[in-house]
């Protein structure tokens, strides 16, 4: 699967669309950028490309395998634009790869990426979504430190495997522990219909924090296997829990008492709902 002579080759074209994860409103750019990238690769005559996509292309479904291997079907949640765009970009790369004999491609599928020095809108939104689900939810979540993604890219540049590789730390953060770490945990879980309504209203009128479709990734496990990447010699240095804590500002929430965290979370949720209702009332009055 890996080419032992790749180290002696010139650098190959590389595109990281995982960097668009925080641009919930501009996912159409992903397809345009991918097409331009492939045109450039064709013009250069390089037979190998590297695409950094996202593990969110697997979607989050009640019947998802645990863990999810690279052979699993690509079926992103239709209402989450970023995951759909990544799946479409992968399809473009696969079409390019099979169009001409001798071409190859490495597709990396990282779980949500954390950079402690640059807060991630996606990770924050996931933390908010995860904090609002039931404590007993059997959810398994994974988070990847940016340094570990970079080491996976280095491996792809060096070995150039013609393959898809999941990129994630070993294991996952499960159920109640996920709630303990989330800075957005509610003292009680709202019904699914209520959470969906609040999410939609907050996104429509306040631009956040949970975009359409993302909450499905907090309701169902999409725990991916990293065995294929490990077989090539890659392994994450930072654990899921360490990455999540750094990326979701959990240290602040852990510094205060559990009771106070609950009070702050509940007050914030009540304020958000009241703000949404206020906006809705103003809109209705203007239309009369």
C-alpha positions as CSV (number, residue, x, y, z in Angstrom):
1,X,0.0,0.0,0.0
2,X,2.9,2.4,0.7
3,X,5.5,3.3,-1.9
4,X,9.0,2.8,-0.4
5,X,10.6,5.1,-3.0
6,X,8.3,8.0,-2.2
7,X,10.9,9.7,0.0
8,X,13.0,10.4,-3.1
9,X,10.1,12.0,-5.1
10,X,9.3,15.7,-5.5
11,X,6.6,17.1,-3.2
12,X,3.1,16.1,-4.3
13,X,0.0,18.4,-4.3
14,X,-1.7,18.6,-1.0
15,X,-5.1,20.1,0.1
16,X,-6.4,20.4,3.6
17,X,-10.2,21.0,3.5
18,X,-10.5,20.1,7.2
19,X,-9.4,23.7,7.7
20,X,-12.8,24.8,6.5
21,X,-14.5,23.0,9.4
22,X,-15.3,26.3,11.2
23,X,-16.8,27.9,8.0
24,X,-20.3,26.6,8.4
25,X,-21.7,29.2,6.1
26,X,-19.2,28.9,3.3
27,X,-18.9,25.1,2.6
28,X,-19.6,25.6,-1.1
29,X,-16.0,26.9,-1.3
30,X,-14.7,23.4,-0.5
31,X,-15.9,22.0,-3.8
32,X,-14.5,25.0,-5.8
33,X,-11.2,24.8,-4.1
34,X,-11.0,21.0,-4.6
35,X,-11.7,21.3,-8.3
36,X,-9.1,24.0,-8.7
37,X,-6.6,21.8,-6.7
38,X,-7.2,18.8,-9.0
39,X,-6.8,21.0,-12.2
40,X,-3.5,22.2,-10.8
41,X,-2.4,18.6,-10.0
42,X,-3.3,17.6,-13.5
43,X,-1.4,20.4,-15.1
44,X,1.7,19.7,-13.1
45,X,1.6,16.0,-14.2
46,X,2.1,14.8,-10.6
47,X,0.4,11.3,-10.3
48,X,-0.3,11.5,-6.5
49,X,-2.3,13.9,-4.4
50,X,-3.0,14.2,-0.7
51,X,-6.4,15.3,0.6
52,X,-7.1,16.0,4.2
53,X,-10.9,15.5,4.6
54,X,-12.8,14.7,7.8
55,X,-14.1,11.7,9.7
56,X,-17.5,13.4,9.7
57,X,-18.1,12.0,6.2
58,X,-19.2,8.7,7.9
59,X,-22.1,10.5,9.6
60,X,-23.5,9.7,13.0
61,X,-26.2,7.1,12.9
62,X,-27.9,4.6,15.3
63,X,-26.5,1.7,13.2
64,X,-23.0,3.0,12.7
65,X,-20.4,0.3,13.3
66,X,-18.1,0.8,16.4
67,X,-15.4,1.5,15.6
68,X,-15.8,2.8,12.0
69,X,-13.1,1.5,9.6
70,X,-12.1,3.1,6.3
71,X,-14.1,0.5,4.5
72,X,-17.4,1.8,6.0
73,X,-19.9,3.6,3.8
74,X,-19.6,7.4,3.4
75,X,-23.0,8.8,4.5
76,X,-22.7,12.2,6.1
77,X,-25.6,13.7,7.9
78,X,-27.4,15.5,5.0
79,X,-28.2,18.7,7.0
80,X,-24.6,19.2,8.1
81,X,-23.1,21.0,5.1
82,X,-19.4,20.7,6.0
83,X,-19.5,16.9,6.2
84,X,-21.5,16.7,2.9
85,X,-19.0,19.0,1.2
86,X,-16.1,16.8,2.4
87,X,-17.8,13.7,1.0
88,X,-18.3,15.4,-2.3
89,X,-14.6,16.6,-2.4
90,X,-13.5,13.0,-1.7
91,X,-15.6,11.8,-4.6
92,X,-13.9,14.3,-6.9
93,X,-10.5,13.1,-5.8
94,X,-11.5,9.5,-6.3
95,X,-12.8,10.3,-9.8
96,X,-9.5,12.1,-10.6
97,X,-7.5,9.1,-9.3
98,X,-9.3,6.5,-11.4
99,X,-9.5,8.7,-14.5
100,X,-5.9,8.0,-15.6
101,X,-4.0,4.8,-14.9
102,X,-1.0,5.2,-12.6
103,X,-2.6,8.0,-10.5
104,X,-3.0,7.5,-6.7
105,X,-4.3,9.5,-3.7
106,X,-4.0,9.6,0.0
107,X,-7.1,10.7,1.8
108,X,-6.8,11.5,5.5
109,X,-10.0,11.6,7.6
110,X,-9.2,13.3,10.9
111,X,-11.7,13.6,13.8
112,X,-12.3,17.2,14.9
113,X,-9.0,19.0,15.2
114,X,-8.0,21.1,18.2
115,X,-5.4,23.9,18.3
116,X,-5.2,25.3,21.9
117,X,-3.9,28.6,20.6
118,X,-6.7,29.0,18.0
119,X,-10.1,28.1,19.3
120,X,-12.1,25.9,16.9
121,X,-15.7,27.0,16.2
122,X,-16.5,23.3,15.3
123,X,-15.1,21.9,18.6
124,X,-16.9,24.6,20.6
125,X,-20.2,23.8,18.8
126,X,-19.7,20.1,19.4
127,X,-19.0,20.8,23.1
128,X,-22.2,22.8,23.3
129,X,-24.1,20.0,21.6
130,X,-22.6,17.3,23.7
131,X,-23.3,19.2,26.9
132,X,-27.0,19.3,26.1
133,X,-27.6,15.6,25.6
134,X,-28.6,13.1,28.2
135,X,-25.9,12.2,30.7
136,X,-26.6,8.5,30.1
137,X,-26.2,8.9,26.3
138,X,-23.9,6.2,24.9
139,X,-21.9,8.6,22.8
140,X,-18.3,8.1,22.0
141,X,-16.4,11.2,20.9
142,X,-12.9,11.8,19.6
143,X,-10.7,14.9,19.2
144,X,-7.3,15.3,17.5
145,X,-4.5,17.7,18.5
146,X,-3.2,19.7,15.6
147,X,0.3,18.4,16.2
148,X,-0.9,14.9,15.7
149,X,-2.6,15.8,12.4
150,X,0.6,17.3,11.2
151,X,2.5,14.1,12.0
152,X,-0.1,12.2,10.0
153,X,0.4,14.6,7.1
154,X,4.2,14.0,7.3
155,X,3.6,10.2,7.1
156,X,1.4,10.7,4.1
157,X,4.0,12.8,2.4
158,X,6.7,10.3,3.1
159,X,4.9,7.1,2.3
160,X,2.3,8.3,-0.2
161,X,-0.1,5.3,0.4
162,X,-2.8,5.0,-2.1
163,X,-5.5,4.7,0.6
164,X,-7.9,6.3,3.0
165,X,-6.6,6.7,6.5
166,X,-8.6,7.6,9.6
167,X,-6.7,9.9,11.9
168,X,-7.7,9.7,15.6
169,X,-6.2,9.0,19.0
170,X,-6.7,5.6,20.5
171,X,-10.1,5.0,22.1
172,X,-12.7,7.7,22.7
173,X,-14.3,9.8,25.4
174,X,-17.5,8.0,26.6
175,X,-20.9,9.0,28.0
176,X,-20.8,10.6,31.4
177,X,-17.1,11.4,31.3
178,X,-17.9,13.5,28.2
179,X,-20.4,15.4,30.2
180,X,-18.0,16.0,33.1
181,X,-15.5,17.6,30.7
182,X,-18.0,19.7,28.7
183,X,-18.1,23.4,29.7
184,X,-21.6,23.6,28.4
185,X,-23.4,20.8,30.4
186,X,-27.0,21.4,31.4
187,X,-28.2,20.2,34.8
188,X,-31.1,18.4,33.0
189,X,-31.3,17.3,29.3
190,X,-34.0,18.9,27.2
191,X,-36.2,16.6,25.0
192,X,-34.8,16.1,21.5
193,X,-37.6,18.2,19.9
194,X,-36.9,21.1,22.3
195,X,-33.1,21.0,21.7
196,X,-33.7,20.9,17.9
197,X,-36.1,23.9,18.2
198,X,-33.7,25.9,20.3
199,X,-30.7,25.1,18.0
200,X,-32.6,26.1,14.9
201,X,-33.8,29.4,16.5
202,X,-30.4,30.3,17.9
203,X,-28.7,29.5,14.6
204,X,-31.3,31.4,12.5
205,X,-31.4,34.5,14.6
206,X,-28.2,34.5,16.6
207,X,-25.8,32.6,14.3
208,X,-25.0,29.9,16.7
209,X,-23.6,28.0,18.3
210,X,-24.8,24.7,17.0
211,X,-25.4,24.6,13.2
212,X,-28.0,22.5,11.5
213,X,-27.2,18.8,11.5
214,X,-24.3,18.9,14.0
215,X,-26.4,17.7,17.0
216,X,-26.7,14.3,15.3
217,X,-22.9,14.0,15.9
218,X,-23.6,14.4,19.6
219,X,-26.5,11.9,19.7
220,X,-24.9,8.9,18.1
221,X,-21.3,7.5,18.2
222,X,-19.0,7.9,15.2
223,X,-15.9,6.5,16.9
224,X,-13.4,5.7,14.1
225,X,-10.7,3.0,14.0
226,X,-7.1,4.2,13.6
227,X,-5.6,0.7,12.9
228,X,-4.7,1.4,9.3
229,X,-2.7,4.5,10.2
230,X,-1.1,2.7,13.1
231,X,0.0,-0.1,10.8
232,X,1.9,2.5,8.8
233,X,3.7,3.7,11.9
234,X,1.5,6.7,13.0
235,X,0.2,7.2,16.5
236,X,-1.3,10.2,18.3
237,X,0.7,11.7,21.1
238,X,-2.2,13.7,22.7
239,X,-5.2,11.7,24.0
240,X,-8.8,12.4,23.1
241,X,-9.5,13.8,26.6
242,X,-6.4,16.0,26.6
243,X,-7.3,17.5,23.2
244,X,-11.0,18.0,24.2
245,X,-10.1,19.8,27.4
246,X,-7.7,22.1,25.6
247,X,-10.0,22.8,22.8
248,X,-13.3,23.4,24.6
249,X,-12.0,25.6,27.4
250,X,-12.9,23.0,30.0
251,X,-10.1,24.0,32.5
252,X,-12.2,27.2,33.3
253,X,-15.3,25.1,34.1
254,X,-13.3,22.6,36.2
255,X,-12.0,25.5,38.3
256,X,-15.4,26.2,39.8
257,X,-17.8,24.1,41.8
258,X,-20.1,21.6,40.0
259,X,-23.1,23.4,41.5
260,X,-21.9,26.8,40.2
261,X,-21.2,25.3,36.8
262,X,-24.8,24.1,36.6
263,X,-26.1,27.5,37.6
264,X,-24.1,29.3,35.0
265,X,-25.0,26.8,32.3
266,X,-28.7,27.0,33.1
267,X,-28.7,30.8,33.3
268,X,-26.9,30.9,29.9
269,X,-29.4,28.6,28.3
270,X,-32.4,30.5,29.8
271,X,-30.9,33.8,28.5
272,X,-30.4,32.4,25.1
273,X,-33.9,31.1,24.8
274,X,-35.3,34.4,26.0
275,X,-33.2,36.3,23.5
276,X,-34.5,34.1,20.7
277,X,-38.1,34.6,21.8
278,X,-37.5,38.3,21.9
279,X,-36.2,38.4,18.4
280,X,-39.1,36.2,17.1
281,X,-41.6,38.6,18.7
282,X,-39.9,41.6,17.1
283,X,-39.9,39.9,13.7
284,X,-43.6,39.0,14.0
285,X,-44.5,42.6,15.0
286,X,-42.7,44.1,12.0
287,X,-44.6,41.9,9.6
288,X,-48.0,43.0,10.9
